[in-house]
Amino acid sequence: MILGFVLVVAASYTCAATLGFGANVLAVALGAHLLPVEVLLPAILPTSLLLSGTLALRDRRHVAWRTLLRDVLPWCALGFPFGAYVFHTADPALLRTLLGALVALLGLLEMLRGWMGPYAAQVELPAPVATLFLAAGGFVQGLFASGGPLIVYVLSRRLTDRGAFRATLCTLWVLLNSVLLGTYVADGRIDRTTLGLTAWAVLPLVVGLLLGQQLHTRLPERAFRRAVHFVLVASGLVLLARGLLR
């Protein structure tokens, strides 16, 4: 089980270090058959936070601060506490199913759009739609730490420079996941079992950072955009499957 956990974390963190997102949702998707989700998420969140923090600090000059602080964070912060509340009251399987279907559809549309024309020709979403998606992303992040795909979809349309895209996302994850980690500590979800798994995640964290940085710098721009949308589709299908199977 431990070997499988280490491999899952290494693969997930390599993807996250390459693209700037995907650590939590991919780790849960690949590792749910090894560990219960209620154990897996608290175990990987500290190292996921460390990965995002490392990239955000190293690439801080590339962070689109105006976009992050003015256009993204306020709406995500608005949705986040509602997600944390609904986690205790609603059926997460239904919400996960709806989110998965939406994210998979959006990713497929973006892939088709990329094949039909140049990826450089990014068109921002209308402001009301972007606001709705960002608030929904914050809501889902508070619900089950998987709100990234909706936020990624908005920023992939707005930030065409991949360095700014990754650095801005990682900075956002540091802010949101720090709050989420605090709620896990307060709820008693961080215990001896999860901390033991967190220790096993340190080595794959280092591997993921090294491999992900190499891939980030070497991937052509078109391949980078395709990878972003492929992971969006995969994330959506994973959430959809998890919702339908529960």
DRENDO-1510 file (C-alpha; in Angstrom, 1 decimal, always signed):
<recs>
REC; n; res; u; v; w
REC; 1; MET; +0.0; +0.0; +0.0 .
REC; 2; ILE; +2.8; +2.4; +0.9 .
REC; 3; LEU; +4.6; +1.9; -2.4 .
REC; 4; GLY; +1.3; +2.5; -4.3 .
REC; 5; PHE; +0.7; +5.7; -2.3 .
REC; 6; VAL; +4.3; +7.0; -3.0 .
REC; 7; LEU; +3.9; +6.4; -6.8 .
REC; 8; VAL; +0.4; +8.0; -6.8 .
REC; 9; VAL; +1.8; +11.1; -5.0 .
REC; 10; ALA; +4.8; +11.3; -7.3 .
REC; 11; ALA; +2.7; +11.2; -10.4 .
REC; 12; SER; +0.2; +13.7; -9.1 .
REC; 13; TYR; +2.9; +16.2; -7.9 .
REC; 14; THR; +4.8; +15.9; -11.2 .
REC; 15; CYS; +1.6; +17.0; -13.0 .
REC; 16; ALA; +1.0; +19.8; -10.5 .
REC; 17; ALA; +4.6; +21.1; -10.7 .
REC; 18; THR; +4.3; +21.0; -14.5 .
REC; 19; LEU; +1.0; +22.7; -15.0 .
REC; 20; GLY; +0.3; +24.4; -11.6 .
REC; 21; PHE; -2.7; +22.3; -10.7 .
REC; 22; GLY; -4.1; +18.8; -10.4 .
REC; 23; ALA; -2.3; +17.6; -7.2 .
REC; 24; ASN; -5.3; +16.9; -5.0 .
REC; 25; VAL; -7.8; +15.7; -7.6 .
REC; 26; LEU; -5.4; +13.4; -9.3 .
REC; 27; ALA; -4.0; +12.0; -6.1 .
REC; 28; VAL; -7.5; +11.3; -4.9 .
REC; 29; ALA; -8.5; +9.8; -8.2 .
REC; 30; LEU; -5.5; +7.4; -8.3 .
REC; 31; GLY; -5.3; +6.7; -4.6 .
REC; 32; ALA; -8.9; +6.3; -3.6 .
REC; 33; HIS; -8.6; +2.5; -4.1 .
REC; 34; LEU; -5.6; +2.4; -1.7 .
REC; 35; LEU; -7.0; +4.6; +1.1 .
REC; 36; PRO; -10.3; +6.2; +2.2 .
REC; 37; VAL; -10.6; +9.7; +0.8 .
REC; 38; GLU; -11.2; +11.1; +4.4 .
REC; 39; VAL; -7.6; +9.8; +5.2 .
REC; 40; LEU; -6.0; +10.5; +1.9 .
REC; 41; LEU; -6.9; +14.2; +1.6 .
REC; 42; PRO; -5.6; +15.2; +5.0 .
REC; 43; ALA; -2.4; +13.2; +4.4 .
REC; 44; ILE; -1.5; +14.8; +1.1 .
REC; 45; LEU; -2.7; +18.4; +1.9 .
REC; 46; PRO; +0.5; +19.4; +3.8 .
REC; 47; THR; +2.9; +18.3; +1.1 .
REC; 48; SER; +0.6; +19.7; -1.6 .
REC; 49; LEU; +0.7; +23.0; +0.2 .
REC; 50; LEU; +4.5; +22.8; +0.4 .
REC; 51; LEU; +4.7; +22.1; -3.4 .
REC; 52; SER; +2.5; +25.1; -4.2 .
REC; 53; GLY; +4.4; +27.3; -1.8 .
REC; 54; THR; +7.8; +26.3; -3.2 .
REC; 55; LEU; +6.7; +27.1; -6.8 .
REC; 56; ALA; +4.9; +30.3; -5.7 .
REC; 57; LEU; +7.9; +31.6; -3.9 .
REC; 58; ARG; +10.4; +30.7; -6.6 .
REC; 59; ASP; +8.2; +32.2; -9.4 .
REC; 60; ARG; +6.8; +35.1; -7.4 .
REC; 61; ARG; +7.9; +37.6; -10.1 .
REC; 62; HIS; +5.6; +35.9; -12.5 .
REC; 63; VAL; +2.5; +36.1; -10.3 .
REC; 64; ALA; -0.3; +38.1; -11.9 .
REC; 65; TRP; -1.0; +39.9; -8.6 .
REC; 66; ARG; -3.7; +42.3; -10.0 .
REC; 67; THR; -5.6; +39.4; -11.5 .
REC; 68; LEU; -5.3; +37.3; -8.4 .
REC; 69; LEU; -6.1; +39.8; -5.8 .
REC; 70; ARG; -8.7; +41.8; -7.6 .
REC; 71; ASP; -10.5; +39.4; -10.0 .
REC; 72; VAL; -9.9; +35.9; -8.6 .
REC; 73; LEU; -9.4; +35.6; -4.8 .
REC; 74; PRO; -12.4; +37.7; -3.7 .
REC; 75; TRP; -14.9; +35.4; -5.6 .
REC; 76; CYS; -13.1; +32.2; -4.5 .
REC; 77; ALA; -13.1; +33.4; -0.9 .
REC; 78; LEU; -16.9; +34.2; -1.2 .
REC; 79; GLY; -17.7; +30.6; -2.3 .
REC; 80; PHE; -15.2; +28.8; +0.0 .
REC; 81; PRO; -17.1; +29.0; +3.4 .
REC; 82; PHE; -20.3; +27.9; +1.8 .
REC; 83; GLY; -18.6; +24.8; +0.5 .
REC; 84; ALA; -17.2; +24.1; +3.9 .
REC; 85; TYR; -20.7; +24.4; +5.4 .
REC; 86; VAL; -22.4; +22.3; +2.7 .
REC; 87; PHE; -19.8; +19.6; +3.2 .
REC; 88; HIS; -21.6; +18.8; +6.5 .
REC; 89; THR; -25.2; +19.1; +5.2 .
REC; 90; ALA; -25.5; +18.1; +1.5 .
REC; 91; ASP; -24.9; +15.0; -0.6 .
REC; 92; PRO; -21.3; +15.5; -1.9 .
REC; 93; ALA; -21.8; +12.7; -4.5 .
REC; 94; LEU; -24.5; +14.7; -6.3 .
REC; 95; LEU; -22.4; +17.9; -6.3 .
REC; 96; ARG; -19.3; +15.9; -7.4 .
REC; 97; THR; -21.3; +14.4; -10.3 .
REC; 98; LEU; -22.5; +17.8; -11.5 .
REC; 99; LEU; -19.1; +19.3; -11.2 .
REC; 100; GLY; -17.4; +16.5; -13.0 .
REC; 101; ALA; -19.8; +16.7; -15.9 .
REC; 102; LEU; -19.3; +20.4; -16.2 .
REC; 103; VAL; -15.5; +20.3; -16.0 .
REC; 104; ALA; -15.2; +17.5; -18.5 .
REC; 105; LEU; -17.5; +19.3; -21.0 .
REC; 106; LEU; -15.5; +22.6; -20.6 .
REC; 107; GLY; -12.2; +20.7; -21.1 .
REC; 108; LEU; -13.5; +19.0; -24.2 .
REC; 109; LEU; -14.7; +22.3; -25.7 .
REC; 110; GLU; -11.3; +23.9; -25.1 .
REC; 111; MET; -9.5; +20.9; -26.7 .
REC; 112; LEU; -11.8; +21.2; -29.7 .
REC; 113; ARG; -11.2; +25.0; -29.8 .
REC; 114; GLY; -7.5; +24.4; -29.7 .
REC; 115; TRP; -7.6; +22.0; -32.6 .
REC; 116; MET; -9.7; +24.4; -34.7 .
REC; 117; GLY; -7.4; +27.4; -34.2 .
REC; 118; PRO; -4.2; +28.6; -32.5 .
REC; 119; TYR; -4.0; +28.3; -28.7 .
REC; 120; ALA; -2.5; +31.8; -28.5 .
REC; 121; ALA; -5.8; +33.3; -29.6 .
REC; 122; GLN; -7.3; +33.1; -26.1 .
REC; 123; VAL; -10.5; +34.9; -25.5 .
REC; 124; GLU; -11.5; +35.8; -21.9 .
REC; 125; LEU; -14.8; +34.7; -20.6 .
REC; 126; PRO; -17.5; +37.3; -20.1 .
REC; 127; ALA; -17.1; +38.9; -16.6 .
REC; 128; PRO; -20.4; +37.4; -15.2 .
REC; 129; VAL; -19.5; +33.9; -16.3 .
REC; 130; ALA; -16.0; +34.2; -15.0 .
REC; 131; THR; -17.3; +35.4; -11.7 .
REC; 132; LEU; -19.8; +32.6; -11.4 .
REC; 133; PHE; -17.1; +30.0; -12.2 .
REC; 134; LEU; -14.6; +31.5; -9.7 .
REC; 135; ALA; -17.2; +31.5; -6.9 .
REC; 136; ALA; -18.2; +28.0; -7.8 .
REC; 137; GLY; -14.5; +27.0; -7.7 .
REC; 138; GLY; -14.1; +28.4; -4.2 .
REC; 139; PHE; -17.3; +26.6; -3.1 .
REC; 140; VAL; -16.0; +23.3; -4.4 .
REC; 141; GLN; -12.6; +23.8; -2.9 .
REC; 142; GLY; -14.2; +24.3; +0.5 .
REC; 143; LEU; -16.4; +21.2; -0.1 .
REC; 144; PHE; -13.9; +18.6; -1.1 .
REC; 145; ALA; -10.6; +20.3; -2.1 .
REC; 146; SER; -11.2; +19.8; -5.8 .
REC; 147; GLY; -12.4; +23.2; -7.0 .
REC; 148; GLY; -9.3; +23.8; -9.1 .
REC; 149; PRO; -10.7; +22.8; -12.5 .
REC; 150; LEU; -13.2; +25.6; -12.6 .
REC; 151; ILE; -10.7; +28.2; -11.5 .
REC; 152; VAL; -8.1; +26.8; -14.0 .
REC; 153; TYR; -10.7; +27.1; -16.8 .
REC; 154; VAL; -11.1; +30.8; -16.1 .
REC; 155; LEU; -7.4; +31.6; -15.8 .
REC; 156; SER; -6.4; +29.5; -18.8 .
REC; 157; ARG; -8.5; +32.0; -20.8 .
REC; 158; ARG; -7.1; +35.0; -19.1 .
REC; 159; LEU; -3.3; +34.3; -18.6 .
REC; 160; THR; -1.6; +33.3; -21.8 .
REC; 161; ASP; +1.9; +33.2; -20.4 .
REC; 162; ARG; +2.4; +29.7; -18.8 .
REC; 163; GLY; +4.8; +31.0; -16.2 .
REC; 164; ALA; +2.2; +33.5; -15.0 .
REC; 165; PHE; -0.5; +30.9; -15.2 .
REC; 166; ARG; +1.4; +28.4; -13.0 .
REC; 167; ALA; +2.7; +30.9; -10.5 .
REC; 168; THR; -0.7; +32.6; -10.0 .
REC; 169; LEU; -2.4; +29.3; -9.5 .
REC; 170; CYS; +0.1; +28.1; -7.0 .
REC; 171; THR; -0.2; +31.3; -5.0 .
REC; 172; LEU; -3.9; +30.9; -5.0 .
REC; 173; TRP; -3.6; +27.3; -3.8 .
REC; 174; VAL; -1.3; +28.4; -0.9 .
REC; 175; LEU; -4.0; +30.9; +0.3 .
REC; 176; LEU; -7.0; +28.5; +0.0 .
REC; 177; ASN; -5.3; +25.3; +1.1 .
REC; 178; SER; -3.8; +27.0; +4.2 .
REC; 179; VAL; -7.3; +27.8; +5.3 .
REC; 180; LEU; -8.4; +24.3; +4.5 .
REC; 181; LEU; -5.5; +22.8; +6.4 .
REC; 182; GLY; -6.6; +24.9; +9.4 .
REC; 183; THR; -10.1; +23.4; +9.2 .
REC; 184; TYR; -8.7; +19.9; +9.0 .
REC; 185; VAL; -6.6; +20.5; +12.1 .
REC; 186; ALA; -9.6; +22.0; +14.0 .
REC; 187; ASP; -11.8; +19.0; +13.0 .
REC; 188; GLY; -9.2; +16.5; +14.1 .
REC; 189; ARG; -8.6; +15.1; +10.7 .
REC; 190; ILE; -4.8; +15.5; +11.0 .
REC; 191; ASP; -3.8; +12.7; +13.3 .
REC; 192; ARG; -0.9; +10.2; +13.7 .
REC; 193; THR; -2.1; +8.1; +10.8 .
REC; 194; THR; -2.3; +11.0; +8.3 .
REC; 195; LEU; +1.0; +12.5; +9.5 .
REC; 196; GLY; +2.7; +9.1; +8.9 .
REC; 197; LEU; +1.5; +9.1; +5.3 .
REC; 198; THR; +2.5; +12.8; +5.0 .
REC; 199; ALA; +6.1; +11.8; +5.9 .
REC; 200; TRP; +6.0; +9.2; +3.1 .
REC; 201; ALA; +4.9; +11.9; +0.6 .
REC; 202; VAL; +8.0; +14.0; +1.1 .
REC; 203; LEU; +10.3; +12.1; -1.2 .
REC; 204; PRO; +7.7; +12.0; -4.1 .
REC; 205; LEU; +7.2; +15.7; -3.5 .
REC; 206; VAL; +10.9; +16.3; -4.3 .
REC; 207; VAL; +10.7; +14.0; -7.3 .
REC; 208; GLY; +7.6; +15.7; -8.6 .
REC; 209; LEU; +9.1; +19.2; -8.2 .
REC; 210; LEU; +12.3; +18.2; -10.1 .
REC; 211; LEU; +10.5; +16.4; -12.9 .
REC; 212; GLY; +7.7; +18.9; -13.2 .
REC; 213; GLN; +10.1; +21.8; -13.5 .
REC; 214; GLN; +11.9; +20.1; -16.4 .
REC; 215; LEU; +8.6; +19.4; -18.2 .
REC; 216; HIS; +7.3; +22.9; -17.5 .
REC; 217; THR; +10.3; +24.5; -19.2 .
REC; 218; ARG; +10.6; +22.1; -22.1 .
REC; 219; LEU; +7.0; +21.6; -23.2 .
REC; 220; PRO; +6.2; +23.7; -26.3 .
REC; 221; GLU; +3.4; +26.2; -25.7 .
REC; 222; ARG; +0.8; +24.3; -27.8 .
REC; 223; ALA; +1.6; +21.1; -25.9 .
REC; 224; PHE; +1.4; +22.9; -22.6 .
REC; 225; ARG; -2.1; +24.2; -23.4 .
REC; 226; ARG; -3.2; +20.8; -24.6 .
REC; 227; ALA; -1.9; +19.2; -21.4 .
REC; 228; VAL; -3.9; +21.7; -19.3 .
REC; 229; HIS; -7.1; +20.9; -21.1 .
REC; 230; PHE; -6.4; +17.1; -21.1 .
REC; 231; VAL; -6.0; +17.2; -17.3 .
REC; 232; LEU; -9.2; +19.3; -17.0 .
REC; 233; VAL; -11.1; +16.5; -18.9 .
REC; 234; ALA; -9.5; +13.8; -16.8 .
REC; 235; SER; -10.3; +15.6; -13.6 .
REC; 236; GLY; -13.9; +16.1; -14.7 .
REC; 237; LEU; -14.3; +12.4; -15.6 .
REC; 238; VAL; -12.8; +11.4; -12.3 .
REC; 239; LEU; -15.2; +13.6; -10.3 .
REC; 240; LEU; -18.1; +12.3; -12.4 .
REC; 241; ALA; -17.2; +8.7; -11.9 .
REC; 242; ARG; -16.7; +9.2; -8.1 .
REC; 243; GLY; -20.1; +10.8; -7.9 .
REC; 244; LEU; -21.9; +8.2; -9.9 .
REC; 245; LEU; -20.3; +5.3; -8.0 .
REC; 246; ARG; -21.3; +6.5; -4.5 .
</recs>
